[in-house]
Amino acid sequence: RPVVLEVDGLVRHYVSHRGPLGLRRAGVVRAVDGVGFAVREGETLALVGESGCGKTTVLMEILRLSRPQGGRVCVCGRDTASLGAGDRKALRREVQMVFQDPFAALNPRMRVADVLAEPLTAHGVPRAKSRNRVRELMESVGLEPDLARRYPHGLSGGQRQRVGIARALALEPRLLLLDEPVTALDVPVRAEILALLRRLRDRFGMACLFVTHDLGVVQHLADRVAVMYAGRIVESGPVGSVYGEPAHPYTRALLDAVPPADPRLERRRDRVVLRGEPPDPASLPAGCRFRSRCPRYATLTAFEGALCENDDPLPRPARTEETAAHSVACHFPLVAARGGR
Ligand code: SF4
């Protein structure tokens, strides 16, 4: 399947005058610091991590479709650094976004039918065709036709997110970006929206990149997962492989923090508990960025630990017998099989 999105060495730094405790001091915040991945047609990649790890910044950099500060972004085979204004507009219809808060994303003064027709009109779709397309879109996301005349405030949270998804699909994009698409919804509605997103992806075959802090959501929607920490991807691979045998201590700690699906089940005795806070992105430590919170680092010899202190770990295959499909950026990855989750 063709690659729809290719990101290589993406960098986004900015100057901040405010430290983490509100102290005034200038520093270069390395929000995204050399991130790379690819998403193929019909595939879903989840970017996960704690808030502030840079995952949403990655999404926004892709959505801008302009030259990144560093690295390269290719969408549908086009390098965004080389796009003229006309090319950018044409490519914009191939890249659509579903936002976290469906209410904030919809114009409160527009009826549902107008919200859905707006992108069609902006791209020159004739009025009669656009009316039919709005009907089709509402049907494909499970919205009753009589909702077309409602305003967003007259809809439930789930209905609003369905409108947001329908609007994103209006121009039949090849790449769908989703920013925490179910976080703002009630738990029962989340399952419905996740099932809808899966159905639509399978039906239309677009590539999806979604950002979340919820590891449970990843299992329901993604084929592959990339775990971010302090502006970098520390582990990536097929969801089954990463969840079944996490190789990075951070991934393992994130997974161990998820309560078991059955509350009667006991938690693992050897679970890794994540302590402390991520490092200040304006003054990242030398060597491994996860070192201050890494439970594995504490068990290493001084000789081994020196590697973590001085050398920034680069991604490499997580298991020797596997291909690069599952990669980890750690000098001493976890090797023990933890069994299925
Ligand atoms: Fe921990 Fe060292 Fe691996 Fe970093 S490189 S995650 S400090 S073991």
Residues whose N, C-alpha, C, O or C-beta is under 5 A from the ligand:
A	BS01	SF4	P249 C288 F290 R291 C294 R296 Y297 C308 P313 C330 H331 F332
